[in-house]
Amino acid sequence: MEFGDDKMLYLRDTWKESNMICDVTPLNPSSNGVWPSPNFTDPNINIHFWDHAFPHLQLIFLVISFLWQFLHFFLRRLGMIRFTSHMLTGVLLSKSFINENTAARRFFASEDYKEIVFSLVSACSYMMFWFLMGVKMDMGLIRTSGRKAITIGLSSVLLSILVCSVIFSET
């Protein structure tokens, strides 16, 4: 050790502390209700319902929907399309429009698990969109598909089931 024991201990301890990740597991997205329960005396259990990820997300969706409808009510009379009110709502609620250190900024731009819930909702919405696009597909195309397409489709499904059953089998 060319730096001496103290230097190596310092580097080791600094590296450990800088790579520490504090996290709350498991994540509880749902609240215990709107009103605090008198049965729970622990203040960590009786937190406000909007401090949980899912009720906060629902409130954000509610505010976005009301603002969007409010803007669309007036812009529709000017001949604007719905997309314009969507864009204006996004601009009005964005981080660049709302001042920092305000209640609205903390409500709409929090730095906790709400991004995870947003990404989950967006992924589910994307899957639902493609499902609905597939439902509108002409079913006659299935009968006219070639032998090679059917073989590729069935083998991809069966092969993935086989691989997953081997990987996740309990031994």
C-alpha positions as CSV (number, residue, x, y, z in Angstrom):
1,M,0.0,0.0,0.0
2,E,1.8,3.1,-1.2
3,F,-0.7,5.6,0.3
4,G,-0.6,4.2,3.8
5,D,-3.3,2.5,5.8
6,D,-5.1,5.7,6.7
7,K,-5.5,6.7,3.0
8,M,-6.8,3.3,2.0
9,L,-9.3,3.2,4.8
10,Y,-10.5,6.6,3.9
11,L,-10.9,5.7,0.2
12,R,-12.7,2.4,1.2
13,D,-15.1,4.1,3.6
14,T,-15.7,7.0,1.2
15,W,-16.5,4.7,-1.6
16,K,-18.9,2.7,0.5
17,E,-20.7,5.8,1.7
18,S,-21.0,7.3,-1.8
19,N,-22.5,4.2,-3.2
20,M,-25.2,3.8,-0.6
21,I,-28.7,3.8,-1.8
22,C,-31.5,4.6,0.6
23,D,-34.8,3.1,-0.5
24,V,-38.2,2.3,1.0
25,T,-39.2,-1.3,0.3
26,P,-41.8,-2.5,-0.3
27,L,-43.4,0.5,-2.1
28,N,-47.0,1.0,-0.9
29,P,-48.8,2.9,-3.6
30,S,-52.2,2.8,-2.0
31,S,-53.2,4.8,1.1
32,N,-55.1,3.6,4.2
33,G,-57.9,6.0,3.4
34,V,-58.7,9.6,3.4
35,W,-59.0,10.1,7.1
36,P,-56.3,8.9,9.6
37,S,-57.3,5.9,11.7
38,P,-57.3,6.3,15.5
39,N,-56.3,2.7,15.8
40,F,-52.8,3.5,14.4
41,T,-50.7,5.7,16.7
42,D,-47.6,5.5,14.6
43,P,-47.2,8.7,12.6
44,N,-45.4,6.7,9.9
45,I,-48.6,4.7,9.2
46,N,-51.0,7.6,9.5
47,I,-49.7,9.7,6.7
48,H,-51.9,11.8,4.5
49,F,-53.4,9.9,1.6
50,W,-51.9,12.3,-1.0
51,D,-48.4,11.3,0.2
52,H,-48.9,7.9,-1.4
53,A,-48.1,7.4,-5.1
54,F,-51.4,6.3,-6.5
55,P,-53.8,8.8,-4.8
56,H,-51.4,11.6,-5.7
57,L,-51.4,10.3,-9.3
58,Q,-55.1,10.3,-9.4
59,L,-55.3,13.9,-8.2
60,I,-52.8,14.9,-10.8
61,F,-54.9,13.2,-13.5
62,L,-58.0,14.9,-12.1
63,V,-56.4,18.4,-12.2
64,I,-55.0,17.7,-15.7
65,S,-58.5,16.6,-17.0
66,F,-60.3,19.6,-15.5
67,L,-57.7,22.1,-16.8
68,W,-57.8,20.4,-20.2
69,Q,-61.6,20.5,-20.4
70,F,-61.7,24.1,-19.1
71,L,-59.3,25.2,-21.9
72,H,-61.1,23.2,-24.5
73,F,-64.4,24.8,-23.5
74,F,-63.1,28.2,-24.5
75,L,-60.8,27.2,-27.4
76,R,-63.5,25.2,-29.1
77,R,-65.4,28.4,-29.7
78,L,-62.4,29.9,-31.4
79,G,-62.2,26.9,-33.8
80,M,-59.2,25.3,-32.2
81,I,-58.8,21.5,-32.2
82,R,-58.6,19.4,-29.0
83,F,-54.8,18.9,-29.5
84,T,-54.3,22.6,-28.8
85,S,-55.9,22.4,-25.4
86,H,-53.8,19.3,-24.7
87,M,-50.6,21.2,-25.5
88,L,-51.6,24.3,-23.5
89,T,-52.4,22.1,-20.5
90,G,-49.0,20.5,-20.7
91,V,-47.3,23.8,-21.0
92,L,-49.2,25.3,-18.1
93,L,-48.4,22.4,-15.8
94,S,-44.8,21.9,-16.9
95,K,-41.7,22.6,-14.8
96,S,-40.7,25.5,-17.0
97,F,-43.9,27.4,-16.4
98,I,-44.6,26.8,-12.7
99,N,-42.2,28.7,-10.4
100,E,-39.8,26.8,-8.2
101,N,-40.4,26.2,-4.5
102,T,-44.2,26.6,-4.8
103,A,-46.9,24.1,-3.7
104,A,-48.0,23.6,-7.3
105,R,-44.4,22.7,-8.4
106,R,-44.0,20.2,-5.5
107,F,-47.4,18.7,-6.4
108,F,-46.8,18.2,-10.1
109,A,-43.0,17.7,-10.2
110,S,-42.1,15.5,-7.2
111,E,-38.9,13.5,-7.1
112,D,-40.2,10.2,-5.7
113,Y,-42.0,7.1,-6.9
114,K,-44.7,8.9,-9.0
115,E,-42.4,8.6,-12.1
116,I,-42.5,4.8,-11.7
117,V,-46.3,4.9,-11.5
118,F,-46.5,7.2,-14.5
119,S,-44.3,4.9,-16.5
120,L,-46.5,2.0,-15.5
121,V,-49.6,3.8,-16.6
122,S,-48.1,4.9,-19.8
123,A,-46.9,1.3,-20.6
124,C,-50.4,-0.1,-19.9
125,S,-52.0,2.7,-22.0
126,Y,-49.6,1.9,-24.9
127,M,-50.4,-1.8,-24.7
128,M,-54.1,-1.0,-24.6
129,F,-53.7,1.2,-27.7
130,W,-52.0,-1.6,-29.7
131,F,-54.6,-4.1,-28.5
132,L,-57.4,-1.8,-29.8
133,M,-55.5,-1.4,-33.1
134,G,-55.3,-5.2,-33.3
135,V,-59.0,-5.6,-32.6
136,K,-59.8,-3.3,-35.6
137,M,-57.7,-5.6,-37.8
138,D,-59.4,-7.5,-40.6
139,M,-59.8,-11.1,-39.4
140,G,-59.8,-12.4,-43.0
141,L,-56.0,-11.7,-43.0
142,I,-55.5,-14.5,-40.5
143,R,-56.9,-17.1,-42.9
144,T,-54.7,-15.9,-45.8
145,S,-51.5,-15.9,-43.8
146,G,-48.9,-18.2,-45.2
147,R,-47.5,-21.4,-43.7
148,K,-44.2,-19.7,-42.9
149,A,-45.9,-16.9,-40.8
150,I,-47.9,-19.5,-38.8
151,T,-44.7,-21.5,-38.2
152,I,-42.8,-18.5,-37.0
153,G,-45.6,-17.3,-34.8
154,L,-46.2,-20.7,-33.1
155,S,-42.5,-21.4,-32.7
156,S,-41.9,-18.0,-31.0
157,V,-44.7,-18.6,-28.5
158,L,-43.9,-22.2,-27.8
159,L,-40.1,-21.5,-27.6
160,S,-40.6,-18.7,-25.1
161,I,-42.9,-20.8,-22.9
162,L,-40.3,-23.6,-23.0
163,V,-37.4,-21.4,-22.1
164,C,-39.3,-19.7,-19.3
165,S,-40.5,-23.0,-17.9
166,V,-36.9,-24.2,-17.8
167,I,-35.5,-21.0,-16.3
168,F,-38.2,-20.5,-13.7
169,S,-38.8,-24.2,-12.8
170,E,-38.5,-25.0,-9.1
171,T,-36.0,-27.7,-8.4
